[in-house]
Structure formats: C-alpha cells, structure tokens
C-alpha cells in the first residue's frame, strides 16, 4: 500500500524543510543545537502539519541513540515499560531518543513514568503537542525541556512545496500534469498553513481528474472543490477554538468591524453557532455596556433570531449585531465595578448588613437603640435621601466610576444635581 504523498515527500534535511525559518535558519538557536549533535530534551508546540514530526525524524539521524516513536493518542503505560526495557541492552546501548507525538494525551502518571529516565539522561525526549504545553505537560518534564513554538507556514512558502508535489506525482504517474498558477496559489492559500494538507490536496486533485490525451489538467474549479474547507483549523476543545473566540471579542472591543466579521465567519463556517452567539452577548454587555444600554436587548434579539433560523441564515442577524457592537461607544464601567466588589468579597471584606437594610422589623431585648430607621427614598425630594447602604467595615468604598460616554455622563450630571455634591 502506497504511503500518502506528504509522507513520501517528507524532507530528509533541515534545508529541505518548508517554513519555520525563525527556528531553522542558519545561525538560529534550534538549528545550532541540532547541528551540535548534543540533543537536549525538547518540546515542539504548534499546529498540525507544520514540520514537528519531520524535524524529529531529522534530529534522529543526528544521534547514535536508538530512535523510538510513540503517539500519545494510542500509547499505553505498557508501551512505555516495553521501551524502558530496552535500556542498557544491545538494542539501545547508548540510550534512547524518544519522539512522543501528541504528548497532551498522556496523563500525569504516564508522563511521570518517563521522569527518572529523562533525569538520568537514559532517555532524551522530543515531545510534540498542538496544545499549549504549559497547560498540558507535567511541570517536571517542562523544567527539564526547552520549548520551541512552531508556526503556521505562510502560503508563499507553501507554493514551491505544491509545485514539488505535482512534479513528483507527474514522475510517479508517467503523465504530464498541468496546474496553473491559480491552482498552485489556491491550494497554498487554502490549506491554513498546513503543509501536509497542501500535499494531500495536490494528490487529490490528480486522483480526481481524468487524463486527457495522457495529461492531467488540474482546473481551478477542481482545486476549489477539494480545498473549500481545508483552511478551517478548528477544534472545539483546542487552542485554535479559544484563539478565534478571543480574537472575535477583542476585535469587537477594539471597534474593528472587518476583523470581527472575519472571525465571526470562521466560527460560523465551522458550524459553531453557540460559541459565536455567546461571545457576542458577552461583548455587548461587557464592552459596550452602559455607553449604549439598549444594545443588550438589540443583540439579544439578533441572537434569538439566529438561533431560531439556524445556519446558514443565522449569519445575517449576527453580522448586523457584530457591526453594531463594533460601531457603538464602549464602556466597561459596570464590569469593572462588579469585579472590584467581588474582590472585596473574596478577601472577606464584608461585615454585617446595616440595620436599616435588614429584612426584619423588631429588635431583641439586648438592643438599646430599637427601631430600623430605614428612610424610604420616594418620600423625599428627588426620590433620594442620604443613608448608609454598605456594611460599616467598607462604608466608604467606591466601586463604580462613571464612564466618559454621553449616557453615563448624563447620569452623572443628574445625580450630582439630586445629591447636591460631586460624584
């Protein structure tokens, strides 16, 4: 059975690798470490298809240790023990170089099983993960390793790799393959920075095209048909999901409708309507808030409409709401005020509720000052009367500060007039 094209074209040297120039260009730290042939424990962190496994394979050739590979999705504690049993034998006289792919799927106990051997230098670990290593990898392993972040490969860097893929396929099939610049660029730009995905797309283009006069002619339409979803890197439990949500809200908070619509489209094209609507509602309340209070029911109505009609029509009311949030004045005054109040609660700065506010109308015999003494504000001019509402311990605390927008400044002016003092 023939291996996938991406595997058949896997680079064999550092210079053949696509992308990761920030790590592997001449003179860069990781390249110098690899060329020294004194390999330390390494953690490769980054999205799929950007060269983590390829680089581990290249590094394996630089050492005289036995190279072993495990995948966190399928390996068990028994696999680790079988690997360890090779130490100090003819199979691994100089120790083991272990490449552990998807280490985030190893539980804490499995990771700890490796620790003693890593500590003694019997096992050199190269681990790769698509998730943030500081969340998923045991601290003891991280403290003994150096983390290098891999990045999505740019489309311009992928184009030569796609050309090479078609050239290899042309040689393997024995037929000429014609793929114009539009095809090359579409595959490169649609693969989401994933070189492996680009290789697979090129192979699929050939496999799905009937030869004409002993020639495969790859059309832009065929390339679009096979790559229309390939740029969607999305895992609801992974970093990419939270990165998109973070970018979505920060773009709305930053009043950039173009960016916000881009991230909304990424969420909706992946079918994640619940996350999009939830983050939109949060942003309306947190980031627009009291600067334009009516935005909350307006956005709620748009969200209700979106959930009612479902995708793909849901994009219409949500796009309206996103642009409205972006173009609205911003205020997080109420949000900050609540967080300040909550911080006091967590620190234990509370105290008994003032007697005037308690829900009782009688006093015990031991209370010399009987009576609730609550003043009903509606009985006074302006429907306001000064009295203490906070507990004694924090009676002078100030949480809310008026924002500098028109709505809150109007409220400030009104209450200054009613309360007859600056706020």
JOFEN-V547689 format. One record per residue. N is the residue number from 0. RES is the residue in three letters. PHI is phi in degrees with one decimal (NA if undefined). NEAR is the number of other ideal C-beta (glycine too) atoms within 12 Angstrom. D_CENTER is the distance of its C-alpha to the mean C-alpha in whole Angstrom. Layout:
BEGIN
n,res,phi,near,d_center
N,RES,PHI,NEAR,D_CENTER
N,RES,PHI,NEAR,D_CENTER
END
This chain:
BEGIN
n,res,phi,near,d_center
0,UNK,NA,4,37
1,UNK,-76.2,11,35
2,UNK,-71.6,13,32
3,UNK,-58.3,21,29
4,UNK,-57.0,32,29
5,UNK,-58.7,32,26
6,UNK,-74.2,19,28
7,UNK,-66.4,21,31
8,UNK,-100.7,32,30
9,UNK,-58.3,29,28
10,UNK,-58.1,28,29
11,UNK,-107.1,15,31
12,UNK,-135.1,18,31
13,UNK,-61.9,29,29
14,UNK,-70.6,16,30
15,UNK,-83.8,21,29
16,UNK,-69.4,34,26
17,UNK,-98.7,41,24
18,UNK,78.3,38,21
19,UNK,59.3,36,20
20,UNK,-63.3,22,23
21,UNK,-67.7,21,21
22,UNK,-108.6,32,22
23,UNK,-116.9,35,25
24,UNK,-64.0,16,27
25,UNK,-51.8,14,30
26,UNK,93.2,13,31
27,UNK,-72.1,17,27
28,UNK,-59.5,18,26
29,UNK,-64.4,34,25
30,UNK,-62.6,25,28
31,UNK,-64.6,18,30
32,UNK,-61.3,26,29
33,UNK,-64.6,32,29
34,UNK,-68.4,20,33
35,UNK,-72.2,14,34
36,UNK,65.7,18,34
37,UNK,-105.5,17,33
38,UNK,-86.4,34,30
39,UNK,-87.4,25,28
40,UNK,-71.6,35,26
41,UNK,-129.9,40,22
42,UNK,-124.0,39,19
43,UNK,-101.9,41,17
44,UNK,-121.6,33,13
45,UNK,167.4,34,11
46,UNK,-68.3,35,11
47,UNK,-70.1,34,14
48,UNK,73.0,36,17
49,UNK,-115.4,40,17
50,UNK,113.2,40,20
51,UNK,-64.9,42,19
52,UNK,-67.5,33,22
53,UNK,-59.6,37,24
54,UNK,-66.0,38,24
55,UNK,-60.6,38,25
56,UNK,-66.0,29,28
57,UNK,-66.6,32,29
58,UNK,-62.1,40,29
59,UNK,-58.3,27,31
60,UNK,-76.1,20,34
61,UNK,-91.3,24,34
62,UNK,-128.3,29,35
63,UNK,-92.4,17,38
64,UNK,-77.6,29,36
65,UNK,-69.4,26,36
66,UNK,-94.6,28,32
67,UNK,-125.4,33,31
68,UNK,-130.7,26,27
69,UNK,-128.7,37,26
70,UNK,-116.8,23,23
71,UNK,-61.0,29,21
72,UNK,-75.8,16,21
73,UNK,-127.0,14,24
74,UNK,-72.3,29,26
75,UNK,-121.1,19,28
76,UNK,-60.6,19,30
77,UNK,-62.3,14,33
78,UNK,-64.6,24,31
79,UNK,-64.9,33,30
80,UNK,-64.3,17,34
81,UNK,-64.2,19,35
82,UNK,-65.9,33,34
83,UNK,-63.0,29,35
84,UNK,-65.0,17,39
85,UNK,-80.3,26,39
86,UNK,-62.6,28,39
87,UNK,60.4,17,42
88,UNK,-123.9,16,44
89,UNK,-63.8,9,45
90,UNK,-72.9,18,41
91,UNK,-144.7,26,39
92,UNK,-65.9,14,42
93,UNK,-106.6,20,40
94,UNK,96.3,28,37
95,UNK,-124.0,38,34
96,UNK,-102.0,38,30
97,UNK,-102.2,44,28
98,UNK,-100.6,38,25
99,UNK,-107.6,45,22
100,UNK,-81.9,31,20
101,UNK,56.5,28,17
102,UNK,-61.7,42,18
103,UNK,-63.6,32,15
104,UNK,-86.6,25,18
105,UNK,-79.3,35,20
106,UNK,-76.9,18,21
107,UNK,-60.0,19,23
108,UNK,-64.1,13,26
109,UNK,-63.6,27,26
110,UNK,-65.3,36,24
111,UNK,-66.3,20,27
112,UNK,-58.9,30,29
113,UNK,-82.7,41,29
114,UNK,-57.7,28,29
115,UNK,-58.8,18,33
116,UNK,-73.4,31,33
117,UNK,-67.8,35,30
118,UNK,-59.7,18,32
119,UNK,-84.1,16,35
120,UNK,82.0,20,34
121,UNK,-73.5,28,35
122,UNK,-120.9,39,32
123,UNK,-98.9,39,29
124,UNK,-102.0,45,26
125,UNK,-117.6,46,23
126,UNK,-110.2,46,20
127,UNK,-125.6,44,17
128,UNK,-153.4,41,14
129,UNK,-92.7,37,11
130,UNK,-109.1,30,9
131,UNK,-58.9,21,9
132,UNK,-62.8,33,13
133,UNK,-73.0,19,14
134,UNK,-100.5,18,12
135,UNK,-114.7,29,14
136,UNK,-107.1,38,17
137,UNK,-56.1,30,20
138,UNK,-55.9,16,21
139,UNK,-64.5,19,24
140,UNK,-73.8,37,23
141,UNK,-60.8,26,21
142,UNK,-68.1,17,24
143,UNK,-104.5,27,26
144,UNK,-131.0,34,23
145,UNK,-112.8,24,22
146,UNK,-95.1,28,18
147,UNK,-122.5,34,17
148,UNK,-94.0,25,14
149,UNK,-91.4,37,15
150,UNK,-117.5,25,13
151,UNK,-57.3,32,14
152,UNK,-82.4,39,17
153,UNK,-68.3,24,19
154,UNK,-60.6,28,21
155,UNK,-63.2,17,24
156,UNK,-75.5,27,24
157,UNK,-80.3,39,23
158,UNK,-52.7,30,26
159,UNK,-60.4,24,29
160,UNK,-67.2,42,27
161,UNK,-67.4,47,28
162,UNK,-59.3,27,31
163,UNK,-65.0,29,32
164,UNK,-61.8,41,31
165,UNK,-65.5,38,33
166,UNK,-64.4,21,36
167,UNK,-66.5,23,36
168,UNK,-64.0,34,36
169,UNK,-61.5,24,39
170,UNK,-68.5,17,40
171,UNK,-70.0,20,40
172,UNK,-83.6,21,41
173,UNK,75.2,12,44
174,UNK,-123.3,21,43
175,UNK,-69.5,20,42
176,UNK,-119.8,33,39
177,UNK,-108.9,26,38
178,UNK,-134.2,35,35
179,UNK,-70.9,21,35
180,UNK,-59.7,17,33
181,UNK,-64.2,21,31
182,UNK,-66.1,36,30
183,UNK,-59.0,34,29
184,UNK,-69.1,24,27
185,UNK,-64.4,33,25
186,UNK,-62.1,44,24
187,UNK,-65.2,41,23
188,UNK,-82.8,30,21
189,UNK,-98.2,34,20
190,UNK,-92.4,45,18
191,UNK,64.0,32,15
192,UNK,78.2,34,16
193,UNK,-101.8,39,17
194,UNK,-65.2,47,20
195,UNK,-59.7,36,21
196,UNK,-64.3,38,20
197,UNK,-65.5,48,22
198,UNK,-61.1,39,25
199,UNK,-63.5,32,25
200,UNK,-65.2,45,25
201,UNK,-62.0,47,28
202,UNK,-65.1,35,30
203,UNK,-63.8,27,30
204,UNK,-59.4,38,31
205,UNK,-72.9,37,34
206,UNK,-63.3,22,34
207,UNK,-96.3,19,34
208,UNK,-112.4,28,37
209,UNK,-80.6,15,41
210,UNK,-69.6,19,43
211,UNK,-119.6,14,45
212,UNK,53.7,10,48
213,UNK,64.1,14,46
214,UNK,-140.5,18,43
215,UNK,-90.7,30,40
216,UNK,-108.4,24,39
217,UNK,-89.1,41,35
218,UNK,-93.1,21,35
219,UNK,-58.9,22,32
220,UNK,-64.2,18,32
221,UNK,-66.0,28,31
222,UNK,-63.3,35,28
223,UNK,-66.3,22,27
224,UNK,-62.0,21,28
225,UNK,-92.7,29,26
226,UNK,-123.9,36,23
227,UNK,-61.3,17,22
228,UNK,-111.3,19,19
229,UNK,-70.9,34,18
230,UNK,-81.3,29,16
231,UNK,-84.6,25,13
232,UNK,-92.0,29,11
233,UNK,-154.7,28,9
234,UNK,-137.9,19,9
235,UNK,-62.5,17,9
236,UNK,-106.5,16,9
237,UNK,-109.3,23,7
238,UNK,-60.2,27,3
239,UNK,-58.9,31,4
240,UNK,-59.3,27,5
241,UNK,-73.0,22,3
242,UNK,-64.5,23,3
243,UNK,-65.9,33,6
244,UNK,-61.8,32,7
245,UNK,-62.9,21,7
246,UNK,-64.7,25,9
247,UNK,-61.0,39,11
248,UNK,-69.5,34,13
249,UNK,-65.6,22,13
250,UNK,-69.7,31,15
251,UNK,-67.3,42,17
252,UNK,-60.4,30,18
253,UNK,-83.9,21,18
254,UNK,61.3,23,21
255,UNK,-114.3,22,20
256,UNK,-64.6,23,20
257,UNK,-66.0,18,20
258,UNK,-66.1,23,16
259,UNK,-61.7,37,16
260,UNK,-66.9,29,18
261,UNK,-60.5,21,16
262,UNK,-72.6,38,12
263,UNK,-60.7,44,15
264,UNK,-62.9,28,16
265,UNK,-64.3,30,13
266,UNK,-67.8,41,12
267,UNK,-73.0,33,16
268,UNK,-64.9,26,17
269,UNK,-86.1,27,14
270,UNK,80.4,20,17
271,UNK,-95.3,30,14
272,UNK,-66.9,28,17
273,UNK,-60.0,23,17
274,UNK,-65.3,29,13
275,UNK,-63.8,41,14
276,UNK,-70.0,35,17
277,UNK,-64.2,23,16
278,UNK,-68.6,37,14
279,UNK,-65.0,49,17
280,UNK,-64.0,32,19
281,UNK,-60.2,28,18
282,UNK,-65.4,40,18
283,UNK,-59.8,40,21
284,UNK,-79.0,33,22
285,UNK,-79.2,29,20
286,UNK,-103.6,38,21
287,UNK,-97.6,40,24
288,UNK,51.3,34,26
289,UNK,-75.3,36,29
290,UNK,-69.0,33,29
291,UNK,-154.0,26,30
292,UNK,-58.1,25,30
293,UNK,-68.8,18,31
294,UNK,-66.0,36,27
295,UNK,-65.1,28,26
296,UNK,-66.8,16,29
297,UNK,-66.3,26,28
298,UNK,-65.6,39,25
299,UNK,-59.6,22,26
300,UNK,-64.5,23,28
301,UNK,-65.3,32,26
302,UNK,-64.5,34,23
303,UNK,-59.8,19,26
304,UNK,-63.5,23,28
305,UNK,-62.7,33,24
306,UNK,-69.3,22,24
307,UNK,-72.3,16,28
308,UNK,-86.3,17,28
309,UNK,72.3,18,25
310,UNK,-81.4,24,23
311,UNK,-88.8,15,24
312,UNK,-65.3,16,26
313,UNK,-57.3,32,24
314,UNK,-62.2,27,22
315,UNK,-72.6,20,25
316,UNK,-64.8,31,25
317,UNK,-69.6,45,22
318,UNK,-62.7,29,22
319,UNK,-57.6,25,25
320,UNK,-66.1,39,23
321,UNK,-62.8,46,20
322,UNK,-64.7,27,23
323,UNK,-61.8,29,25
324,UNK,-60.8,43,22
325,UNK,-61.5,35,22
326,UNK,-88.5,21,25
327,UNK,-84.8,33,26
328,UNK,-63.8,26,27
329,UNK,-116.7,29,25
330,UNK,-156.8,32,26
331,UNK,-115.0,28,24
332,UNK,-62.6,30,27
333,UNK,-68.4,27,27
334,UNK,-60.9,27,24
335,UNK,-67.1,22,25
336,UNK,-63.3,23,28
337,UNK,-62.6,19,27
338,UNK,-60.6,17,25
339,UNK,-66.7,22,28
340,UNK,-64.9,22,30
341,UNK,-64.6,15,27
342,UNK,-62.5,17,27
343,UNK,-63.0,21,31
344,UNK,-61.1,17,31
345,UNK,-65.4,11,29
346,UNK,-82.5,13,31
347,UNK,81.7,11,34
348,UNK,-88.1,19,36
349,UNK,-127.6,19,37
350,UNK,95.6,16,41
351,UNK,-63.4,14,43
352,UNK,-68.7,20,43
353,UNK,-52.9,20,46
354,UNK,-56.0,24,49
355,UNK,-66.1,26,49
356,UNK,-105.0,18,46
357,UNK,-70.5,18,47
358,UNK,-90.6,10,47
359,UNK,-152.6,15,51
360,UNK,-125.3,12,54
361,UNK,-144.3,12,56
362,UNK,-121.9,15,57
363,UNK,-70.1,10,58
364,UNK,-63.9,7,61
365,UNK,-85.7,7,60
366,UNK,-93.6,14,58
367,UNK,-74.0,8,61
368,UNK,-111.9,11,59
369,UNK,-76.2,14,59
370,UNK,119.2,15,57
371,UNK,-84.3,20,54
372,UNK,62.5,18,54
373,UNK,-76.8,20,52
374,UNK,-100.4,19,52
375,UNK,-81.1,13,51
376,UNK,-54.7,17,49
377,UNK,-70.3,10,51
378,UNK,-85.2,11,54
379,UNK,-118.6,14,54
380,UNK,-58.3,12,54
381,UNK,72.7,16,51
382,UNK,56.7,14,49
383,UNK,-148.0,20,48
384,UNK,-146.7,20,50
385,UNK,-67.4,14,49
386,UNK,-163.6,19,48
387,UNK,-83.9,21,46
388,UNK,-112.3,21,43
389,UNK,-78.1,22,41
390,UNK,-59.1,23,42
391,UNK,-54.8,18,44
392,UNK,-64.1,17,42
393,UNK,-133.3,24,40
394,UNK,-62.9,18,42
395,UNK,-103.3,11,41
396,UNK,-67.8,22,37
397,UNK,-122.9,15,36
398,UNK,-102.6,23,32
399,UNK,-89.2,24,32
400,UNK,-122.3,20,33
401,UNK,-60.8,28,33
402,UNK,-72.9,28,31
403,UNK,-92.6,17,33
404,UNK,-96.6,23,32
405,UNK,-60.4,18,35
406,UNK,-64.1,26,35
407,UNK,-74.1,29,34
408,UNK,-68.5,21,37
409,UNK,-66.3,18,39
410,UNK,-64.6,25,39
411,UNK,-62.3,24,39
412,UNK,-63.1,16,43
413,UNK,-62.0,17,44
414,UNK,-73.2,20,43
415,UNK,-62.7,17,45
416,UNK,-66.1,16,48
417,UNK,-71.1,19,48
418,UNK,-85.3,21,48
419,UNK,60.1,13,50
420,UNK,-156.3,11,48
421,UNK,-64.9,10,45
422,UNK,-108.9,18,41
END
